[in-house]
Amino acid sequence: MTKTETLYDVNSRTKFLTFYPKIFFIFLNILFAIFFTS
């Protein structure tokens, strides 16, 4: 594995880690909205 490949892998992993909590947070907001309005 070359240096650029490792760098790219770390970069994509960081994107993955910052991307999914956002979706999870939005999902939680939707759940709370449904729960409190029903």
Secondary structure, 3 states (H helix, E strand, C coil): CCHHHHHHHHHHHHHHHHHHHHHHHHHHHHHHHHHHHC
